[in-house]
Amino acid sequence: MAKTAKKTEEPLEKTLWRSADKLRKNMDAAEYKHVVLGLIFLKYISDAFEELHSNLAAGEGEYEGADPEDADEYRAENVFFVPANARWSYLQSRAKLPEIGKDVDAAMEAIEKENATLKGVLPKQYARQNLDKASLGALIDMIATIGLGDAAAQAQDVLGRVYEYFLGEFAAAEGKKGGQFYTPAVSSRCWSTCWSPTRGASTIPAAVPAACLYRPKSWSRPTRGASMTSPSTVRSPTRPPTASAT
């Protein structure tokens, strides 16, 4: 009796790319990449925020008496604070509405207002006419199916895998040499490992999204309540990363 061939499960990042690319429609890859990667970044920081928000709301142990809506609580954990109108759950609840483009732009602006390191960096182009709002809503629903910024996802480096794969596919879709905007994995890992600032250190604004989106497992979470410039908060190669606010 002939053996039945085992069905190989398609990698997560490839499945996501195929779904996202179907929603592109009449948009050039050069434009669409900012739409997709901006949403992936938003989902990433929202996941990390929501996980810490739940811990703060529970108020147990070191979080006893903490206010889950106090931005300083998130800064103490090196996590971006996400306002209510920018949280993924809120945006997904409005994904089917014609105003979703304006909602996402407003979310990006609200995040920049609360997090100085992101000022003027995030894309705010979701309300433009050539972006089909039904496709945008479908993209939000699709990205909602994966965890990107919680501890479990960070341990598996889901964000790094998805972001790296998408950059490569966008390079191919644009018909360009990947090096024009795609950094090979080995270079990304080397750069990310070597670039290890203390909390509170300055960053190049244009590099913030890339730095936050692609982080190998060599990044760590600083100790809660540690000084913003304390040497003890330098990232070490022993613990998984967090959605860093610095």
Secondary structure, 3 states (H helix, E strand, C coil): CCCCCCCCCCCHHHHHHHHHHHCCCCCCHHHHHHHHHHHHHHHHHHHHHHHHHHHHHHCCHHHCCCCCCCHHHHHHCCCCCCCHHHCHHHHHHCCCCCCHHHHHHHHHHHHHHHCHHHCCCCCCCCCCCCCCHHHHHHHHHHHCCCCCCCHHHHHCCHHHHHHHHHHHHHHHHCCCCHHHCCCCHHHHHHHHHHCCCCCCCCCCHHHHHHHHHCCCCCCCCCCCCCCCCCHHHCCCCCCCCCCCCC
